[in-house]
Amino acid sequence: MAPSRGRLRPLGLDEVKITGGFWARRREVNTTATIEHCRDWMERVGWLANFRVPVTARRGREFADSEVYKLLEAMSWAGTEFDTITEAIASAQEPDGYLNTNFGRPGQQPRYSDLAWGHELYCYGHLIQAGVAQARARGEGELTQIARRAADHVCALFDAKGTPGVCGHPEIETALVELARLTGEQRYLDQAALFIDRRGQGALGDGEFGRAYYQDDMPVRKATVLRGHAVRALYLAAGAVDVAVETGDEDLLAAVVRQWETAVARRTYLTGGMGSHHRDESFGDDFVLPPDRAYSETCAGVASVMLSWRLLLATGEPRFADLAERTLFNVVATCPAEDGRSFFYSNTLHRRRRGTAPAADVQIPRAESSLRAPWFAVSCCPPNVARTLALLPGYLATTDDLGLQLHQYADAEITTGGIALRIRTDYPSDGRVTVRVARSPDHPWTLSLRVPAWAQGATAWLVDPDGGRRAVAPGTAEVTRVFRPGDETVLELPLRPRWLGADPRVDAIRGTAAVQRGPLVYCAESVDLPHGHEVDALRVDPSAPPEGRADGSVVVAGEISAPGDRPWPYPPFEAPPTAGDRTGIVLVPYHSWANRGPSTMRVWLPTVDSAS
């Protein structure tokens, strides 16, 4: 994205390159395996064939077109060839710009006959984002032209004098703003702003889950918390930020910040995941965050990163980068398997049963797999992760009139505006981040480094190029000077594992504790337990500090003892038994779980002094 205003300016993929470490490995798998895996499956299940007109029988859900467009966006950022897909899409576009394989053809419902559930405008949103990605990554091409024709069609039909509707699934709003930024065409921004202002007027009706499901229960400016379907809510908020930034609407921006703050404080999982309801994929009420029923859809994680990034650019406040980091490492990175060819749709924090591995050649219903699955009937998440990983370098750094800011840490090279930096780090395995200047202008500028909020209670250190060493608090650490080639600034982050508790209003996890090391949330997995025990047999002792190991795992003190069966599970209350012998219990990063076969898993672990 390229906002025309805001506190910070993002860098393009030609200015930031991730060269090693955690994210480089995942991006390599994304490029060499995941993108082609998604393309193969879309061909196999007929979603690509839907564009090859005439088509005899359309396949896939009503929004299947959008998955193809997300794949094309990923391919644009990754530099993968997609001309044959683009040609098929071009052949399916109508002369007036309309493009959808599920409506308007013989035997199908008429165009825009189901705005609440049809996803036509939603699909345009992902098409437009793919077209913008092509233009920014490779220069304008046929996909960009297809996207512009579709956007012109939408503006002609849904402008202030036309159809007064909105889509049941927000997405087109942020896409239209991006197209306005790319082309300089005001009508795209105006249409996005119109869609934002129309939301909450009851145009979509009550529906099965009520108007809050698609955020049509109240205007965006009046809402105080993210609610309803999590992905819809987050996409809408992202679009509202884009409109607010481009139009200078401080009230609209403040409304979204208020919603983000409340949702983070009351409706977000430790992993950064959002959405606790399975039936409608939605946010629950405040503090309703059961770990074993966490839906925490991967697409909601992607959308949360998108929203946090936009708020960071608009305000410059590091708290937004903090949530983006948490979500990237514990939701986005958790979705794909190590080989990049199977995925989690939802991201539970407590798996009670081991389940079975799905067949590699079978499409399964969404969220039904106890392990990662190769493909879903609703496969929105795999291409969404693919496009996010392909675009990931763009989330690392920004600039402003004062200098350059680092928000996410990875081994990387940055070249922009006369500044060239080499960043060396093995983050998050190691907390040392070394920033070496390779080129610099001959005047003072400020290098800013985010000190994550998770470092609270420990000491982070900043070493400047002169060797001065000072403690830095969570927020932003800065060095301002005339930098010379060879100058190094070092940030030392305290990556010791530590115990975390929870707000007592989160009923589902009272009497439990969790472990976090840096940005990584940890979990117990049954494959690390002796004698065939499951994770529900664990009791941990938070009075003993967790110990990090060289392989990235953490060992905590606790007990393993399966409770005995009772004829009735509600006996008279008894004080917890005296702690017995302690043993070492191995915890692993949450993002790595379920890569070693069927297992049970738990993030929030009952404590030895708890009767639960």
C-alpha positions as CSV (number, residue, x, y, z in Angstrom):
1,M,0.0,0.0,0.0
2,A,1.1,3.6,-0.7
3,P,-0.9,6.1,1.4
4,S,-0.5,9.7,0.2
5,R,-0.4,11.0,3.8
6,G,0.0,9.7,7.4
7,R,2.6,9.7,10.1
8,L,4.9,7.1,8.3
9,R,5.6,6.1,4.8
10,P,5.9,2.4,3.9
11,L,8.7,1.0,1.8
12,G,8.3,-1.1,-1.4
13,L,9.5,-4.6,-2.1
14,D,12.2,-3.1,-4.2
15,E,13.6,-1.4,-1.1
16,V,13.4,-4.2,1.5
17,K,14.7,-7.7,1.1
18,I,14.5,-10.4,3.7
19,T,17.8,-12.4,3.4
20,G,17.7,-15.0,6.1
21,G,16.2,-16.4,9.3
22,F,12.7,-17.3,10.4
23,W,10.7,-15.4,7.7
24,A,13.2,-16.1,4.9
25,R,12.6,-19.8,5.3
26,R,8.9,-19.4,5.3
27,R,8.9,-17.1,2.3
28,E,11.1,-19.6,0.4
29,V,8.6,-22.4,1.1
30,N,5.7,-20.0,0.1
31,T,7.4,-19.3,-3.2
32,T,8.5,-22.8,-4.0
33,A,5.6,-24.8,-2.6
34,T,2.6,-23.0,-1.4
35,I,1.8,-20.8,-4.4
36,E,2.0,-23.7,-6.8
37,H,0.1,-26.0,-4.4
38,C,-2.8,-23.4,-4.4
39,R,-2.7,-23.1,-8.2
40,D,-2.8,-26.9,-8.6
41,W,-5.7,-27.3,-6.2
42,M,-7.7,-24.5,-7.8
43,E,-7.3,-26.2,-11.1
44,R,-8.2,-29.6,-9.6
45,V,-11.4,-28.4,-8.0
46,G,-12.5,-26.3,-11.0
47,W,-12.2,-22.8,-9.7
48,L,-9.8,-21.8,-12.5
49,A,-12.1,-23.5,-15.1
50,N,-15.0,-21.3,-14.0
51,F,-13.4,-18.4,-16.0
52,R,-13.0,-20.4,-19.2
53,V,-16.2,-19.5,-20.9
54,P,-18.4,-21.1,-21.9
55,V,-18.5,-23.1,-18.7
56,T,-21.1,-25.9,-18.4
57,A,-21.1,-26.2,-14.6
58,R,-19.6,-23.7,-12.2
59,R,-17.8,-25.2,-9.2
60,G,-17.0,-23.9,-5.8
61,R,-18.7,-21.5,-3.4
62,E,-20.1,-18.1,-4.4
63,F,-16.8,-16.4,-3.5
64,A,-14.4,-18.9,-5.2
65,D,-13.4,-16.2,-7.7
66,S,-11.8,-14.3,-4.8
67,E,-9.4,-17.2,-4.0
68,V,-8.1,-17.0,-7.5
69,Y,-7.5,-13.3,-7.2
70,K,-5.7,-13.7,-3.9
71,L,-3.5,-16.3,-5.6
72,L,-2.8,-13.8,-8.4
73,E,-1.8,-11.1,-5.8
74,A,0.6,-13.6,-4.2
75,M,2.1,-14.5,-7.6
76,S,2.5,-10.8,-8.4
77,W,4.5,-10.1,-5.3
78,A,6.5,-13.3,-5.6
79,G,7.3,-12.8,-9.3
80,T,5.5,-16.0,-10.5
81,E,4.1,-16.3,-14.0
82,F,0.3,-16.1,-14.3
83,D,-0.5,-15.0,-17.8
84,T,-2.6,-18.0,-18.7
85,I,-4.9,-17.4,-15.7
86,T,-5.1,-13.7,-16.6
87,E,-6.1,-14.6,-20.1
88,A,-9.0,-16.8,-18.8
89,I,-10.2,-14.0,-16.5
90,A,-10.1,-11.5,-19.3
91,S,-12.2,-13.7,-21.4
92,A,-14.9,-13.9,-18.7
93,Q,-15.2,-10.1,-18.2
94,E,-18.3,-8.6,-19.7
95,P,-18.0,-5.5,-22.0
96,D,-19.3,-3.2,-19.2
97,G,-16.6,-4.4,-16.8
98,Y,-18.8,-6.9,-14.8
99,L,-16.9,-10.0,-13.8
100,N,-18.2,-12.8,-11.7
101,T,-18.6,-16.5,-12.5
102,N,-21.5,-17.1,-10.1
103,F,-24.0,-14.5,-11.3
104,G,-25.4,-13.2,-14.5
105,R,-24.9,-16.2,-16.8
106,P,-27.6,-18.4,-18.2
107,G,-29.2,-20.4,-15.5
108,Q,-27.6,-18.2,-12.7
109,Q,-29.1,-15.6,-10.5
110,P,-29.1,-12.0,-11.9
111,R,-26.3,-9.7,-11.1
112,Y,-26.3,-8.1,-7.6
113,S,-29.5,-10.0,-6.7
114,D,-27.9,-11.1,-3.3
115,L,-25.7,-8.3,-2.0
116,A,-25.8,-9.8,1.5
117,W,-24.4,-13.2,0.6
118,G,-23.3,-13.1,-3.0
119,H,-19.8,-11.6,-2.5
120,E,-19.7,-9.9,-5.9
121,L,-18.2,-6.7,-4.6
122,Y,-16.0,-8.7,-2.2
123,C,-14.6,-10.6,-5.2
124,Y,-13.9,-7.3,-7.0
125,G,-12.0,-6.2,-4.0
126,H,-9.5,-9.0,-4.3
127,L,-9.4,-8.6,-8.1
128,I,-8.5,-4.9,-7.7
129,Q,-5.8,-5.7,-5.1
130,A,-4.3,-8.2,-7.4
131,G,-4.3,-5.7,-10.2
132,V,-2.6,-3.1,-8.0
133,A,0.0,-5.7,-6.9
134,Q,0.8,-6.4,-10.6
135,A,1.2,-2.7,-11.3
136,R,3.5,-2.1,-8.3
137,A,5.5,-5.2,-8.6
138,R,5.9,-5.4,-12.4
139,G,4.2,-2.4,-14.0
140,E,0.7,-2.2,-15.3
141,G,-0.4,-5.2,-17.3
142,E,-3.6,-6.9,-18.4
143,L,-4.6,-7.9,-14.8
144,T,-4.4,-4.2,-13.8
145,Q,-6.6,-3.2,-16.8
146,I,-9.1,-5.9,-15.9
147,A,-9.2,-4.6,-12.4
148,R,-9.7,-1.0,-13.5
149,R,-12.6,-1.9,-15.8
150,A,-14.2,-3.7,-12.9
151,A,-13.7,-0.7,-10.6
152,D,-15.2,1.6,-13.2
153,H,-18.2,-0.6,-13.5
154,V,-18.7,-0.5,-9.7
155,C,-18.4,3.2,-9.6
156,A,-20.9,3.7,-12.4
157,L,-23.4,1.4,-10.8
158,F,-23.0,2.1,-7.0
159,D,-22.1,5.8,-6.9
160,A,-24.2,8.4,-5.1
161,K,-26.8,8.5,-7.9
162,G,-26.9,4.7,-8.4
163,T,-27.7,1.6,-6.5
164,P,-27.6,2.4,-2.7
165,G,-26.1,-0.9,-1.7
166,V,-23.1,-2.4,0.2
167,C,-21.6,-5.8,0.1
168,G,-22.2,-8.3,2.9
169,H,-18.5,-8.9,3.1
170,P,-16.4,-5.8,3.2
171,E,-13.2,-5.8,1.2
172,I,-13.8,-3.6,-1.8
173,E,-13.4,-0.5,0.3
174,T,-9.6,-0.9,0.9
175,A,-9.1,-2.1,-2.6
176,L,-10.7,1.0,-4.2
177,V,-8.5,3.2,-2.0
178,E,-5.4,1.4,-3.2
179,L,-6.5,1.8,-6.8
180,A,-7.1,5.5,-6.2
181,R,-3.5,5.8,-4.8
182,L,-2.1,3.9,-7.8
183,T,-4.0,5.9,-10.5
184,G,-4.8,9.2,-8.9
185,E,-8.4,8.8,-9.8
186,Q,-10.6,10.5,-7.2
187,R,-13.8,8.6,-8.1
188,Y,-12.3,5.4,-6.6
189,L,-11.7,7.0,-3.3
190,D,-15.1,8.7,-3.3
191,Q,-16.7,5.3,-3.9
192,A,-14.8,3.7,-1.1
193,A,-15.9,6.5,1.3
194,L,-19.5,6.1,0.1
195,F,-19.4,2.4,0.9
196,I,-18.0,3.1,4.4
197,D,-20.7,5.7,5.1
198,R,-23.5,3.5,3.8
199,R,-22.5,0.7,6.2
200,G,-24.7,0.4,9.3
201,Q,-27.9,1.8,7.7
202,G,-29.6,-1.6,7.6
203,A,-29.4,-2.1,3.9
204,L,-28.5,-5.8,4.2
205,G,-31.4,-6.9,6.5
206,D,-31.2,-9.0,9.6
207,G,-30.0,-12.3,8.1
208,E,-29.4,-15.5,9.9
209,F,-26.9,-14.0,12.3
210,G,-28.3,-10.5,12.6
211,R,-27.1,-7.2,11.2
212,A,-24.0,-7.1,13.4
213,Y,-22.7,-10.2,11.6
214,Y,-21.8,-8.0,8.6
215,Q,-21.4,-4.8,10.6
216,D,-24.6,-3.3,9.3
217,D,-26.1,-2.7,12.7
218,M,-24.6,0.7,13.3
219,P,-22.5,3.2,11.3
220,V,-18.7,2.7,11.5
221,R,-18.3,6.1,13.2
222,K,-20.5,5.1,16.1
223,A,-19.2,1.6,16.8
224,T,-17.0,1.1,19.9
225,V,-15.7,-2.4,19.3
226,L,-15.0,-4.8,16.5
227,R,-17.9,-7.2,16.3
228,G,-19.7,-9.7,14.1
229,H,-17.9,-11.9,11.6
230,A,-14.2,-11.3,12.4
231,V,-12.8,-11.2,8.9
232,R,-15.6,-8.9,7.7
233,A,-15.1,-6.6,10.7
234,L,-11.3,-6.3,10.3
235,Y,-11.5,-5.8,6.5
236,L,-14.1,-3.0,7.0
237,A,-11.9,-1.4,9.7
238,A,-8.9,-1.5,7.4
239,G,-10.9,0.1,4.6
240,A,-12.2,2.8,7.0
241,V,-8.6,3.6,8.0
242,D,-7.6,3.9,4.3
243,V,-10.5,6.3,3.7
244,A,-9.8,8.3,6.8
245,V,-6.1,8.7,5.9
246,E,-6.7,9.8,2.3
247,T,-9.5,12.2,3.2
248,G,-8.0,13.6,6.4
249,D,-11.0,12.4,8.4
250,E,-9.7,12.4,12.0
251,D,-13.0,11.4,13.5
252,L,-13.3,8.3,11.4
253,L,-9.7,7.3,12.2
254,A,-10.4,7.8,15.9
255,A,-13.4,5.6,15.7
256,V,-11.4,2.7,14.3
257,V,-8.6,3.2,16.9
258,R,-11.3,3.0,19.6
259,Q,-12.7,-0.2,18.1
260,W,-9.2,-1.7,17.9
261,E,-8.3,-0.8,21.5
262,T,-11.5,-2.4,22.9
263,A,-11.1,-5.5,20.8
264,V,-7.5,-6.0,21.8
265,A,-8.3,-5.5,25.4
266,R,-11.3,-7.7,25.6
267,R,-11.7,-9.9,22.5
268,T,-8.3,-11.1,21.4
269,Y,-6.5,-14.4,22.2
270,L,-3.0,-14.6,23.5
271,T,-1.8,-15.6,20.1
272,G,-3.3,-12.4,18.5
273,G,-6.1,-14.5,17.1
274,M,-9.6,-13.0,16.8
275,G,-12.9,-14.7,16.7
276,S,-14.2,-17.2,19.3
277,H,-17.5,-18.3,17.6
278,H,-17.5,-21.3,15.2
279,R,-21.1,-21.0,14.0
280,D,-20.8,-17.5,12.5
281,E,-17.0,-17.1,12.6
282,S,-17.4,-14.1,14.8
283,F,-16.1,-12.2,17.8
284,G,-17.7,-13.3,21.0
285,D,-18.7,-11.0,23.8
286,D,-16.1,-9.3,26.0
287,F,-13.7,-11.8,27.6
288,V,-15.5,-14.8,26.0
289,L,-12.2,-16.4,24.9
290,P,-12.4,-20.2,25.4
291,P,-9.1,-21.7,24.2
292,D,-10.6,-25.0,23.1
293,R,-13.3,-23.2,21.1
294,A,-11.0,-20.6,19.6
295,Y,-12.0,-20.2,16.0
296,S,-9.2,-17.6,15.4
297,E,-9.5,-18.0,11.6
298,T,-6.3,-17.6,9.7
299,C,-7.9,-15.0,7.5
300,A,-8.9,-13.0,10.5
301,G,-5.2,-13.0,11.5
302,V,-4.2,-11.7,8.0
303,A,-6.9,-9.0,8.3
304,S,-5.7,-8.1,11.8
305,V,-2.1,-7.6,10.5
306,M,-3.6,-5.4,7.6
307,L,-5.5,-3.3,10.1
308,S,-2.6,-2.9,12.6
309,W,-0.2,-2.0,9.8
310,R,-2.6,0.8,8.5
311,L,-3.0,2.2,12.0
312,L,0.8,2.1,12.5
313,L,1.3,4.1,9.3
314,A,-1.4,6.6,10.2
315,T,-0.3,7.2,13.8
316,G,3.3,6.0,14.2
317,E,2.4,4.3,17.5
318,P,4.4,1.1,18.1
319,R,1.6,-0.7,19.9
320,F,0.1,-1.5,16.4
321,A,3.3,-3.1,15.3
322,D,3.3,-5.1,18.6
323,L,0.0,-6.8,17.7
324,A,1.0,-7.3,14.1
325,E,4.2,-9.1,15.3
326,R,2.2,-11.3,17.7
327,T,-0.3,-12.2,15.0
328,L,2.3,-12.9,12.4
329,F,4.3,-15.3,14.6
330,N,1.4,-17.0,16.2
331,V,-1.4,-17.1,13.7
332,V,0.0,-16.5,10.2
333,A,3.1,-18.6,10.8
334,T,1.0,-21.4,12.4
335,C,-1.3,-21.9,9.4
336,P,1.0,-23.6,6.9
337,A,2.8,-26.8,7.6
338,E,6.5,-26.9,7.4
339,D,6.3,-28.1,3.8
340,G,3.8,-25.4,2.8
341,R,1.3,-27.8,1.5
342,S,-1.3,-28.1,4.3
343,F,-3.0,-25.5,6.4
344,F,-5.0,-24.7,9.5
345,Y,-8.2,-22.8,8.7
346,S,-9.0,-22.2,12.4
347,N,-6.4,-22.0,15.1
348,T,-7.4,-23.6,18.4
349,L,-5.4,-23.0,21.6
350,H,-6.4,-26.4,23.0
351,R,-6.7,-29.7,21.1
352,R,-8.3,-32.3,23.3
353,R,-8.2,-35.2,20.8
354,R,-5.4,-36.4,18.6
355,G,-7.5,-36.7,15.5
356,T,-6.3,-38.1,12.2
357,A,-4.2,-36.7,9.4
358,P,-6.4,-36.0,6.3
359,A,-5.5,-37.5,3.0
360,A,-3.2,-35.4,0.8
361,D,-5.6,-35.6,-2.2
362,V,-8.9,-35.0,-0.5
363,Q,-10.7,-31.6,-0.1
364,I,-12.3,-31.4,3.3
365,P,-14.9,-29.0,4.8
366,R,-13.5,-25.9,6.4
367,A,-12.2,-26.0,10.0
368,E,-13.1,-29.7,10.2
369,S,-9.6,-31.1,10.3
370,S,-7.8,-31.8,13.6
371,L,-4.6,-31.4,11.7
372,R,-3.6,-29.2,8.8
373,A,-5.4,-30.1,5.6
374,P,-4.2,-29.8,2.0
375,W,-7.4,-28.0,0.8
376,F,-10.8,-27.0,2.1
377,A,-14.1,-26.5,0.4
378,V,-13.7,-22.9,1.6
379,S,-10.0,-22.3,1.0
380,C,-9.8,-18.6,1.7
381,C,-6.9,-19.1,4.1
382,P,-4.1,-20.7,2.0
383,P,-4.0,-18.0,-0.7
384,N,-4.5,-15.3,1.9
385,V,-1.4,-16.5,3.8
386,A,0.4,-16.9,0.5
387,R,-0.1,-13.2,-0.4
388,T,0.8,-12.1,3.1
389,L,4.1,-13.9,3.1
390,A,4.9,-12.7,-0.4
391,L,4.3,-9.1,0.7
392,L,5.9,-9.5,4.1
393,P,9.1,-7.4,3.5
394,G,6.8,-4.4,3.1
395,Y,5.9,-4.7,6.8
396,L,9.4,-4.4,8.1
397,A,10.3,-0.7,7.9
398,T,9.0,2.8,7.2
399,T,10.4,6.3,6.7
400,D,9.4,9.8,7.6
401,D,11.0,13.3,7.3
402,L,13.2,12.5,10.3
403,G,14.7,9.1,9.2
404,L,13.9,5.4,9.1
405,Q,12.0,3.2,11.5
406,L,12.3,-0.6,12.0
407,H,9.1,-2.3,13.2
408,Q,9.6,-6.0,12.5
409,Y,12.9,-7.8,12.8
410,A,14.4,-10.1,10.3
411,D,17.8,-10.6,8.6
412,A,17.3,-8.0,5.8
413,E,18.7,-5.4,3.5
414,I,17.1,-2.0,3.2
415,T,17.9,0.6,0.6
416,T,15.9,3.8,0.4
417,G,16.4,7.6,0.0
418,G,20.2,7.5,0.1
419,I,20.2,5.1,3.1
420,A,21.4,1.5,2.9
421,L,21.2,-0.8,5.9
422,R,22.2,-4.4,6.6
423,I,20.3,-6.0,9.4
424,R,21.7,-9.1,11.0
425,T,19.6,-11.1,13.4
426,D,18.3,-14.6,14.2
427,Y,15.2,-13.1,15.7
428,P,13.0,-14.6,17.3
429,S,15.5,-17.3,18.2
430,D,17.9,-14.6,19.4
431,G,17.2,-11.1,20.7
432,R,20.2,-9.4,19.2
433,V,19.5,-7.1,16.2
434,T,22.5,-5.5,14.6
435,V,21.9,-2.6,12.1
436,R,24.9,-1.8,10.0
437,V,25.0,1.3,7.8
438,A,26.3,0.7,4.3
439,R,25.3,4.1,2.9
440,S,24.1,7.3,4.5
441,P,23.4,10.9,3.5
442,D,25.8,13.6,5.0
443,H,23.3,15.0,7.4
444,P,21.8,13.8,10.7
445,W,18.9,11.5,10.6
446,T,17.1,9.3,13.1
447,L,17.2,5.5,13.2
448,S,14.2,4.2,15.3
449,L,13.8,0.7,16.5
450,R,10.7,-0.7,18.1
451,V,11.2,-2.1,21.6
452,P,8.3,-4.7,21.8
453,A,5.7,-4.5,24.6
454,W,6.6,-8.1,25.6
455,A,9.9,-6.7,26.9
456,Q,8.1,-5.0,29.8
457,G,9.5,-6.1,33.1
458,A,12.9,-7.0,31.7
459,T,15.7,-4.8,30.4
460,A,16.3,-4.1,26.7
461,W,19.6,-2.4,25.7
462,L,20.6,-0.2,22.9
463,V,24.2,0.1,21.9
464,D,24.9,3.1,19.6
465,P,27.8,3.4,17.0
466,D,30.1,5.0,19.6
467,G,29.7,2.0,22.0
468,G,27.4,3.8,24.4
469,R,25.0,1.4,26.0
470,R,21.7,2.4,27.6
471,A,18.5,0.7,28.8
472,V,15.5,1.3,26.6
473,A,11.8,0.8,27.6
474,P,9.1,-0.7,25.4
475,G,8.1,1.7,22.7
476,T,10.7,3.3,20.4
477,A,14.5,3.5,20.8
478,E,16.2,6.2,18.7
479,V,19.7,7.1,17.6
480,T,20.1,10.5,15.8
481,R,23.4,11.4,14.3
482,V,25.4,11.7,11.0
483,F,25.8,8.1,10.3
484,R,28.9,6.8,8.4
485,P,29.3,3.6,6.5
486,G,30.3,0.9,8.9
487,D,28.4,2.4,11.9
488,E,26.5,-0.2,13.8
489,T,23.6,0.1,16.2
490,V,22.6,-2.9,18.3
491,L,19.3,-3.6,20.0
492,E,19.5,-6.4,22.6
493,L,16.0,-7.7,23.5
494,P,15.5,-9.9,26.6
495,L,14.3,-13.2,25.1
496,R,13.9,-15.1,28.4
497,P,10.7,-17.2,28.6
498,R,8.2,-16.1,31.2
499,W,4.9,-17.1,32.7
500,L,1.7,-15.2,31.8
501,G,-1.6,-15.0,33.5
502,A,-5.0,-13.8,32.3
503,D,-7.6,-11.3,33.2
504,P,-9.9,-13.0,35.7
505,R,-12.9,-12.1,33.6
506,V,-11.7,-14.7,31.0
507,D,-13.6,-17.5,32.8
508,A,-12.4,-20.3,30.5
509,I,-8.7,-20.0,31.6
510,R,-8.9,-19.3,35.4
511,G,-6.4,-21.4,37.2
512,T,-4.1,-21.7,34.3
513,A,-0.8,-20.1,33.0
514,A,0.9,-19.8,29.7
515,V,4.5,-19.3,28.5
516,Q,5.8,-16.7,26.1
517,R,9.3,-16.1,24.9
518,G,9.8,-13.0,22.9
519,P,6.9,-12.8,20.5
520,L,6.4,-16.6,20.5
521,V,3.6,-18.2,22.5
522,Y,4.4,-21.7,23.6
523,C,2.3,-24.9,24.1
524,A,2.5,-28.4,25.4
525,E,2.1,-31.1,22.8
526,S,1.4,-34.8,23.7
527,V,4.3,-36.0,21.5
528,D,6.6,-34.6,24.1
529,L,5.0,-36.3,27.1
530,P,6.0,-39.8,28.4
531,H,3.9,-42.9,28.6
532,G,1.2,-41.9,26.2
533,H,-0.1,-39.1,28.4
534,E,-2.3,-36.4,26.9
535,V,-1.9,-32.7,27.7
536,D,-4.9,-32.6,30.0
537,A,-2.8,-34.6,32.5
538,L,-0.5,-31.7,33.0
539,R,-0.2,-29.4,36.0
540,V,2.5,-26.7,35.9
541,D,4.3,-24.8,38.7
542,P,4.6,-21.1,37.8
543,S,6.6,-20.4,40.9
544,A,9.6,-22.0,39.1
545,P,10.8,-19.9,36.2
546,P,10.7,-21.5,32.7
547,E,14.0,-22.4,31.2
548,G,14.8,-21.9,27.5
549,R,16.8,-24.5,25.6
550,A,19.1,-24.2,22.7
551,D,16.7,-26.0,20.3
552,G,14.1,-23.3,20.9
553,S,11.9,-25.3,23.3
554,V,11.2,-24.3,26.9
555,V,11.1,-26.6,30.0
556,V,8.8,-25.8,32.9
557,A,8.3,-27.6,36.2
558,G,5.1,-29.5,36.7
559,E,3.3,-32.8,37.2
560,I,1.8,-35.4,34.9
561,S,-1.0,-37.3,36.4
562,A,-4.2,-38.3,34.7
563,P,-7.2,-37.7,36.9
564,G,-9.2,-40.8,37.9
565,D,-12.8,-41.4,36.6
566,R,-15.8,-40.6,38.8
567,P,-19.4,-41.7,38.5
568,W,-20.4,-38.0,38.9
569,P,-17.9,-35.2,37.9
570,Y,-19.0,-32.7,40.6
571,P,-17.7,-33.8,44.0
572,P,-17.7,-31.6,47.1
573,F,-15.0,-28.9,46.9
574,E,-11.7,-29.9,48.3
575,A,-8.5,-28.0,48.7
576,P,-6.0,-28.8,46.0
577,P,-3.7,-31.6,46.9
578,T,-0.2,-30.9,48.2
579,A,2.2,-30.6,45.3
580,G,4.0,-33.9,44.5
581,D,7.2,-34.5,42.7
582,R,8.0,-32.0,40.0
583,T,9.2,-33.1,36.5
584,G,10.4,-31.2,33.5
585,I,7.7,-30.6,30.9
586,V,8.8,-29.6,27.4
587,L,6.9,-26.8,25.7
588,V,7.4,-25.9,22.0
589,P,6.5,-22.7,20.0
590,Y,2.8,-22.7,19.2
591,H,3.4,-22.1,15.5
592,S,5.2,-25.4,15.3
593,W,2.6,-27.7,16.7
594,A,1.0,-30.6,14.7
595,N,4.1,-30.9,12.5
596,R,5.0,-34.3,14.1
597,G,1.8,-36.2,13.6
598,P,-1.5,-36.4,15.5
599,S,-1.3,-34.9,18.9
600,T,-3.2,-33.1,21.7
601,M,-2.0,-29.6,22.5
602,R,-2.6,-26.9,25.1
603,V,-1.5,-23.3,25.5
604,W,-3.1,-22.4,28.8
605,L,-1.9,-25.0,31.4
606,P,-3.6,-25.7,34.7
607,T,-1.4,-24.9,37.7
608,V,-0.5,-27.3,40.5
609,D,-2.5,-25.1,43.0
610,S,-5.6,-25.2,40.9
611,A,-8.4,-27.7,41.3
612,S,-9.4,-27.3,37.7
